[in-house]
Amino acid sequence: MPESVTVKPSVLFVCVHNAGRSQMAAAFLTHLSQGQVEVRSAGSAPADAVNPAVVEAMKEIGVDLSAESPKVLTTEAVRASDVVITMGCGDACPVFPGKRYLDWKLQDPAGQGVDAVRPIRDEIERRVRGLLDELLAA
């Protein structure tokens, strides 16, 4: 009897610079889903590098973002995703029918030190855990 093919849910996290919030969210979902979810992140105006305070805050909890780099948002990435989560992206995010869109209002870690990034990181982790429970229950 052939095994049923399960299609992995896919999630795209988008913020303007893809240097902070969306990087943390993608890292959490990748780490927590253990390969059960396809994860992407992108920015409408990507920065040159991931925010060093974000890298440091994630390193404190054992998640290494040092090899990550901001990626440009493409319509292909949106089309390929089941759920698109924006974080302060505004009108720059393309909208396609049939996608689930969520907008997470989160403080921007840009220009903040690691002390200010920790509570943002912890809130993102809380939201990602809730999202993961939803995705895997579906």
Backbone as a chain_set.jsonl record, in Angstrom:
{"seq": "MPESVTVKPSVLFVCVHNAGRSQMAAAFLTHLSQGQVEVRSAGSAPADAVNPAVVEAMKEIGVDLSAESPKVLTTEAVRASDVVITMGCGDACPVFPGKRYLDWKLQDPAGQGVDAVRPIRDEIERRVRGLLDELLAA", "coords": {"N": [[0.847, -1.187, 0.0], [0.704, 2.176, -0.939], [2.429, 4.879, 0.657], [0.903, 7.737, 2.132], [1.254, 10.95, 0.734], [2.526, 13.648, 2.378], [2.158, 17.055, 2.424], [4.309, 19.59, 3.22], [3.549, 22.333, 5.303], [4.103, 25.751, 4.379], [5.815, 28.7, 5.326], [6.26, 32.182, 5.167], [8.163, 34.754, 6.421], [8.088, 38.226, 6.65], [9.735, 41.308, 6.79], [10.757, 44.766, 6.657], [13.631, 45.121, 6.406], [14.617, 42.54, 6.706], [16.387, 41.804, 8.674], [16.082, 41.469, 11.326], [13.408, 40.969, 13.025], [12.013, 39.181, 11.194], [14.067, 37.403, 10.625], [14.576, 36.281, 13.161], [12.088, 35.052, 13.645], [11.945, 33.19, 11.521], [14.152, 31.602, 12.151], [13.375, 30.542, 14.643], [11.061, 29.068, 13.871], [12.151, 27.245, 12.055], [13.921, 25.868, 13.755], [12.185, 24.88, 15.801], [10.252, 23.414, 14.394], [11.55, 21.265, 13.354], [12.033, 20.444, 10.674], [9.456, 19.981, 9.766], [8.081, 22.042, 8.657], [8.245, 24.23, 5.909], [10.344, 26.947, 5.675], [10.72, 30.416, 5.081], [12.284, 33.64, 4.794], [12.202, 37.162, 4.198], [12.83, 40.506, 2.922], [11.386, 43.696, 2.125], [13.065, 45.778, 1.575], [15.934, 44.831, 1.82], [18.501, 44.747, 4.336], [22.105, 45.112, 4.61], [23.213, 43.248, 6.291], [22.427, 40.875, 8.92], [21.059, 42.171, 11.891], [23.392, 42.816, 14.397], [22.796, 42.782, 17.177], [20.54, 41.21, 17.227], [21.584, 38.789, 16.299], [23.243, 38.233, 18.477], [21.342, 38.074, 20.601], [19.883, 35.817, 19.836], [21.877, 33.914, 19.84], [22.325, 33.637, 22.545], [20.316, 31.909, 23.316], [20.96, 29.631, 22.052], [20.609, 29.555, 19.258], [21.957, 29.94, 16.157], [22.504, 32.624, 14.145], [24.5, 33.665, 12.666], [25.408, 32.974, 10.11], [23.418, 33.739, 8.44], [21.832, 35.846, 5.958], [20.242, 38.887, 4.928], [17.457, 38.67, 2.689], [15.97, 39.45, -0.468], [12.565, 40.254, -0.948], [10.487, 38.336, -2.972], [7.993, 37.858, -5.535], [7.721, 35.213, -6.139], [8.484, 33.877, -3.776], [6.363, 34.564, -2.131], [4.202, 33.421, -3.52], [4.887, 30.722, -3.247], [4.356, 30.142, -0.633], [2.245, 29.106, 2.068], [1.385, 30.491, 4.291], [1.769, 33.874, 5.019], [3.56, 36.011, 6.918], [3.649, 39.203, 7.989], [5.67, 41.84, 9.266], [5.549, 44.774, 9.987], [5.801, 45.545, 7.331], [4.088, 46.797, 5.659], [2.636, 48.377, 2.79], [4.381, 47.337, 0.957], [4.368, 44.628, 0.746], [3.477, 42.027, -1.384], [0.209, 40.879, -2.245], [-1.542, 37.924, -2.623], [-4.344, 36.056, -3.809], [-5.831, 33.429, -1.872], [-3.849, 32.933, -0.065], [-2.831, 32.803, 3.346], [-2.716, 35.529, 5.402], [-0.981, 37.098, 8.01], [-0.452, 39.727, 10.29], [2.011, 40.624, 12.323], [2.362, 42.739, 14.896], [5.14, 44.07, 16.046], [7.785, 45.381, 18.035], [10.419, 47.142, 16.444], [13.655, 45.891, 16.178], [15.773, 47.319, 15.116], [18.629, 49.306, 15.468], [18.635, 48.966, 18.184], [19.94, 47.812, 21.33], [21.133, 44.638, 22.645], [19.744, 44.174, 25.028], [17.27, 45.378, 24.589], [16.394, 43.84, 22.498], [15.924, 41.265, 23.476], [13.249, 40.998, 24.775], [11.659, 41.269, 22.464], [12.523, 39.113, 20.944], [11.647, 37.032, 22.646], [8.87, 37.359, 22.541], [8.429, 36.871, 19.83], [9.182, 34.182, 19.747], [7.144, 33.085, 21.331], [4.878, 33.594, 19.72], [5.577, 32.16, 17.404], [5.624, 29.543, 18.382], [2.879, 29.192, 18.912], [1.854, 29.438, 16.297], [3.086, 27.222, 15.098], [1.894, 25.117, 16.507], [-0.711, 25.399, 15.503], [-0.294, 24.938, 12.717], [0.636, 22.281, 12.665], [-1.475, 20.949, 13.695], [-3.35, 21.055, 11.794]], "CA": [[0.0, 0.0, 0.0], [1.581, 3.359, -0.989], [2.31, 5.831, 1.766], [0.29, 8.997, 1.708], [2.227, 12.029, 0.613], [2.134, 14.812, 3.164], [2.751, 18.281, 1.939], [4.723, 20.433, 4.34], [3.097, 23.719, 5.242], [5.215, 26.683, 4.173], [5.595, 30.002, 5.954], [7.173, 33.247, 4.787], [8.2, 35.889, 7.344], [8.53, 39.408, 5.905], [9.813, 42.648, 7.367], [11.365, 45.655, 5.667], [15.065, 44.902, 6.19], [14.949, 41.115, 6.85], [17.62, 41.806, 9.46], [15.769, 41.318, 12.745], [12.204, 40.207, 13.398], [11.733, 38.05, 10.3], [15.158, 36.435, 10.791], [14.335, 35.549, 14.416], [10.908, 34.204, 13.48], [12.302, 32.072, 10.645], [15.06, 30.728, 12.894], [12.572, 29.811, 15.635], [10.197, 28.083, 13.225], [13.035, 26.202, 11.529], [14.433, 25.114, 14.903], [11.11, 24.205, 16.54], [9.464, 22.494, 13.557], [12.404, 20.117, 13.047], [11.851, 20.02, 9.298], [8.055, 19.731, 9.42], [7.542, 23.23, 8.004], [9.179, 24.922, 5.022], [10.435, 28.295, 6.236], [11.438, 31.434, 4.311], [12.16, 35.015, 5.282], [12.63, 38.12, 3.184], [12.545, 41.902, 3.235], [11.04, 44.531, 0.978], [14.278, 46.576, 1.323], [16.858, 44.111, 2.697], [19.73, 45.375, 4.848], [23.337, 44.445, 4.179], [23.549, 42.153, 7.212], [21.502, 40.682, 10.041], [21.34, 43.036, 13.033], [24.281, 42.125, 15.336], [22.125, 42.573, 18.47], [19.637, 40.073, 16.993], [22.454, 37.604, 16.265], [23.674, 38.005, 19.863], [20.187, 37.642, 21.416], [19.539, 34.445, 19.446], [22.995, 33.066, 20.273], [22.12, 33.398, 23.981], [19.395, 30.773, 23.516], [21.458, 28.488, 21.295], [20.243, 29.587, 17.843], [23.018, 30.669, 15.465], [22.097, 33.364, 12.936], [25.679, 34.345, 12.124], [25.604, 32.678, 8.687], [22.247, 34.211, 7.68], [21.921, 37.175, 5.352], [18.941, 39.369, 4.474], [17.084, 38.299, 1.33], [14.955, 40.326, -1.05], [11.229, 39.685, -1.094], [10.092, 38.107, -4.365], [6.629, 37.354, -5.67], [7.817, 33.747, -6.122], [8.502, 33.436, -2.382], [4.993, 34.709, -1.62], [3.383, 32.392, -4.187], [5.271, 29.391, -2.775], [4.078, 30.031, 0.796], [0.849, 28.976, 2.494], [1.132, 31.541, 5.274], [2.695, 34.992, 4.903], [3.485, 36.803, 8.141], [4.343, 40.475, 7.823], [6.081, 42.496, 10.508], [5.883, 46.149, 9.676], [6.183, 45.617, 5.919], [3.169, 47.748, 5.043], [2.141, 48.183, 1.427], [5.408, 46.745, 0.096], [4.171, 43.185, 0.659], [2.486, 41.64, -2.389], [-0.899, 40.069, -1.738], [-2.094, 36.994, -3.601], [-5.508, 35.348, -3.301], [-5.63, 32.05, -1.454], [-2.806, 32.86, 0.957], [-3.233, 33.282, 4.67], [-1.85, 36.629, 5.814], [-1.02, 37.552, 9.389], [0.449, 40.854, 10.52], [2.46, 40.639, 13.712], [2.848, 44.048, 15.318], [6.263, 43.864, 16.955], [8.756, 46.472, 18.07], [11.538, 46.945, 15.515], [14.921, 45.873, 16.907], [16.801, 48.116, 14.431], [19.245, 50.354, 16.276], [18.489, 48.647, 19.601], [20.939, 46.918, 21.906], [20.662, 43.277, 22.919], [18.763, 44.221, 26.128], [15.969, 45.72, 24.004], [16.03, 42.785, 21.55], [15.471, 40.052, 24.186], [11.783, 40.853, 24.877], [11.108, 41.08, 21.112], [12.851, 37.71, 20.651], [10.791, 36.152, 23.435], [7.507, 37.478, 22.003], [8.427, 36.158, 18.547], [9.184, 32.744, 20.047], [5.794, 32.733, 21.805], [3.97, 33.585, 18.565], [5.964, 31.068, 16.508], [5.146, 28.288, 19.0], [1.438, 29.134, 18.658], [1.678, 29.18, 14.871], [3.508, 25.844, 14.838], [0.811, 24.245, 17.01], [-1.798, 25.502, 14.52], [0.101, 24.309, 11.448], [0.771, 20.835, 12.806], [-2.788, 20.388, 14.055], [-4.187, 21.108, 10.581]], "C": [[0.892, 1.25, 0.0], [1.347, 4.271, 0.208], [1.669, 7.103, 1.254], [1.368, 10.081, 1.695], [1.713, 13.204, 1.434], [2.888, 16.018, 2.642], [3.063, 19.156, 3.149], [4.084, 21.807, 4.205], [4.309, 24.628, 5.055], [4.836, 28.07, 4.691], [6.687, 30.966, 5.484], [7.045, 34.377, 5.802], [8.794, 37.08, 6.603], [8.592, 40.631, 6.812], [10.622, 43.501, 6.396], [12.808, 45.26, 5.367], [15.498, 43.442, 6.259], [16.251, 40.962, 7.652], [17.358, 41.547, 10.943], [14.602, 40.393, 12.993], [11.974, 38.99, 12.512], [12.83, 36.99, 10.386], [14.958, 35.605, 12.062], [13.168, 34.577, 14.262], [11.231, 32.979, 12.622], [13.21, 31.085, 11.377], [14.298, 29.91, 13.932], [11.739, 28.721, 14.967], [11.017, 26.936, 12.641], [13.484, 25.276, 12.648], [13.327, 24.266, 15.557], [10.344, 23.181, 15.708], [10.248, 21.244, 13.171], [12.121, 19.551, 11.651], [10.416, 19.77, 8.872], [7.398, 20.904, 8.696], [8.634, 23.816, 7.111], [9.165, 26.394, 5.427], [11.253, 29.206, 5.313], [11.34, 32.756, 5.066], [12.714, 35.935, 4.209], [12.28, 39.529, 3.644], [12.238, 42.692, 1.978], [12.197, 45.455, 0.608], [15.381, 45.991, 2.208], [18.1, 44.919, 3.091], [20.941, 44.62, 4.303], [23.662, 43.228, 5.033], [22.469, 42.03, 8.27], [21.99, 41.554, 11.197], [22.212, 42.283, 14.057], [23.652, 41.877, 16.709], [21.153, 41.402, 18.377], [20.443, 38.774, 16.989], [22.858, 37.238, 17.693], [22.528, 37.465, 20.725], [19.795, 36.197, 21.091], [20.622, 33.461, 19.897], [22.842, 32.701, 21.751], [21.216, 32.197, 24.25], [19.747, 29.598, 22.603], [21.051, 28.427, 19.835], [21.244, 30.499, 17.126], [22.507, 31.303, 14.173], [23.294, 33.959, 12.214], [25.894, 34.095, 10.636], [24.447, 33.195, 7.819], [22.521, 35.573, 7.055], [20.529, 37.585, 4.884], [18.705, 39.038, 3.0], [15.978, 39.222, 0.83], [13.641, 39.555, -1.213], [10.901, 39.542, -2.575], [8.648, 37.62, -4.403], [6.637, 35.826, -5.663], [7.775, 33.207, -4.7], [7.097, 33.514, -1.779], [4.106, 33.621, -2.22], [3.639, 31.001, -3.623], [4.913, 29.148, -1.309], [2.584, 29.926, 1.072], [0.45, 30.115, 3.419], [2.2, 32.611, 5.104], [2.496, 35.865, 6.142], [4.325, 38.055, 7.958], [4.599, 41.088, 9.194], [6.514, 43.911, 10.17], [6.303, 46.362, 8.23], [5.279, 46.593, 5.158], [2.757, 47.377, 3.632], [3.155, 47.519, 0.507], [5.219, 45.241, -0.078], [3.125, 42.856, -0.398], [1.42, 40.73, -1.782], [-1.445, 39.215, -2.873], [-3.304, 36.299, -3.001], [-5.137, 33.927, -2.875], [-4.528, 31.864, -0.43], [-3.379, 33.331, 2.278], [-2.224, 34.344, 5.092], [-2.072, 36.944, 7.283], [-0.085, 38.74, 9.497], [0.773, 40.887, 12.003], [3.04, 42.004, 14.024], [3.907, 43.81, 16.4], [7.175, 45.078, 16.911], [9.91, 46.138, 17.13], [12.848, 46.958, 16.3], [16.03, 46.719, 16.271], [17.317, 49.215, 15.353], [19.175, 50.109, 17.767], [19.647, 47.756, 20.055], [20.312, 45.576, 22.242], [19.631, 43.252, 24.058], [17.361, 44.525, 25.61], [15.477, 44.618, 23.068], [15.455, 41.558, 22.268], [13.952, 39.942, 24.314], [11.109, 40.666, 23.516], [11.324, 39.619, 20.709], [11.891, 36.77, 21.374], [9.34, 36.184, 22.953], [7.401, 36.756, 20.666], [8.402, 34.649, 18.796], [7.79, 32.282, 20.483], [4.824, 32.626, 20.622], [4.287, 32.431, 17.611], [5.499, 29.725, 17.077], [3.642, 28.109, 18.773], [1.128, 28.812, 17.216], [2.003, 27.738, 14.553], [2.453, 24.863, 15.322], [-0.35, 24.231, 16.03], [-1.486, 24.728, 13.25], [0.13, 22.79, 11.549], [-0.534, 20.166, 13.195], [-3.686, 20.288, 12.824], [-4.171, 19.789, 9.825]], "O": [[1.76, 1.371, 0.864], [0.228, 4.414, 0.701], [1.859, 7.499, 0.104], [2.265, 10.107, 2.539], [0.606, 13.694, 1.213], [4.104, 15.984, 2.451], [2.199, 19.424, 3.984], [4.075, 22.385, 3.118], [5.406, 24.314, 5.516], [3.712, 28.541, 4.521], [7.866, 30.617, 5.415], [5.952, 34.899, 6.022], [9.862, 36.976, 6.002], [7.631, 40.951, 7.511], [11.124, 42.981, 5.399], [13.173, 45.083, 4.205], [16.634, 43.126, 5.906], [17.091, 40.115, 7.351], [18.298, 41.419, 11.728], [14.773, 39.184, 13.151], [11.764, 37.887, 13.016], [12.55, 35.8, 10.235], [15.142, 34.388, 12.053], [13.246, 33.426, 14.691], [10.838, 31.861, 12.958], [13.053, 29.872, 11.237], [14.548, 28.714, 14.083], [11.71, 27.583, 15.436], [10.611, 25.777, 12.73], [13.435, 24.053, 12.513], [13.523, 23.081, 15.828], [9.843, 22.193, 16.244], [9.661, 20.267, 12.707], [11.987, 18.34, 11.473], [10.176, 19.383, 7.728], [6.286, 20.776, 8.182], [9.798, 23.89, 7.504], [8.103, 27.012, 5.513], [12.322, 28.831, 4.831], [10.431, 32.962, 5.87], [13.575, 35.549, 3.418], [11.543, 39.724, 4.611], [12.76, 42.399, 0.902], [12.306, 45.875, -0.544], [15.729, 46.581, 3.231], [18.661, 45.666, 2.289], [20.798, 43.609, 3.616], [24.307, 42.289, 4.566], [21.693, 42.959, 8.493], [23.192, 41.656, 11.445], [21.811, 41.222, 14.535], [23.945, 40.862, 17.341], [20.966, 40.678, 19.355], [20.04, 37.783, 17.597], [22.818, 36.067, 18.072], [22.715, 36.516, 21.486], [19.414, 35.443, 21.986], [20.329, 32.33, 20.283], [23.187, 31.593, 22.161], [21.335, 31.545, 25.288], [18.942, 28.688, 22.406], [21.132, 27.364, 19.221], [21.361, 31.681, 17.45], [22.127, 30.606, 13.232], [23.118, 34.69, 11.239], [26.504, 34.923, 9.961], [24.502, 33.093, 6.594], [23.334, 36.349, 7.555], [19.728, 36.737, 4.491], [19.617, 39.113, 2.177], [15.157, 39.709, 1.608], [13.623, 38.375, -1.565], [11.02, 40.497, -3.342], [8.144, 37.047, -3.437], [5.665, 35.207, -5.23], [7.115, 32.202, -4.435], [6.692, 32.639, -1.014], [3.344, 32.974, -1.502], [2.719, 30.189, -3.529], [5.145, 28.054, -0.795], [1.766, 30.563, 0.408], [-0.664, 30.635, 3.349], [3.391, 32.306, 5.05], [1.408, 36.389, 6.381], [5.544, 37.987, 7.793], [3.844, 40.878, 10.144], [7.706, 44.203, 10.079], [7.081, 47.271, 7.94], [5.677, 47.143, 4.131], [2.553, 46.204, 3.32], [2.815, 47.169, -0.623], [5.841, 44.639, -0.953], [2.0, 43.351, -0.325], [1.712, 39.913, -0.909], [-1.769, 39.721, -3.947], [-3.304, 35.981, -1.812], [-4.24, 33.309, -3.448], [-4.294, 30.746, 0.028], [-4.296, 34.152, 2.32], [-1.021, 34.086, 5.132], [-3.209, 37.044, 7.743], [0.967, 38.758, 8.858], [-0.097, 41.148, 12.834], [4.079, 42.386, 13.487], [3.594, 43.402, 17.518], [7.318, 45.724, 15.873], [10.327, 44.983, 17.035], [13.131, 47.922, 17.012], [17.119, 46.822, 16.835], [16.537, 49.962, 15.944], [19.609, 50.955, 18.549], [20.249, 47.042, 19.254], [19.098, 45.404, 22.132], [18.739, 42.404, 24.058], [16.377, 43.997, 26.127], [14.271, 44.475, 22.865], [14.585, 40.881, 21.72], [13.399, 38.89, 23.994], [10.094, 39.977, 23.423], [10.413, 38.97, 20.194], [11.382, 35.821, 20.779], [8.659, 35.158, 22.955], [6.395, 36.099, 20.394], [7.674, 33.922, 18.119], [7.315, 31.227, 20.062], [4.043, 31.678, 20.538], [3.378, 31.798, 17.073], [5.03, 28.866, 16.33], [3.184, 27.005, 18.477], [0.243, 28.006, 16.932], [1.266, 27.09, 13.81], [2.146, 23.888, 14.635], [-0.915, 23.174, 15.752], [-2.312, 23.955, 12.765], [-0.3, 22.092, 10.631], [-0.684, 18.954, 13.044], [-4.658, 19.533, 12.812], [-4.82, 19.665, 8.786]]}, "num_chains": 1, "name": "protein.A"}
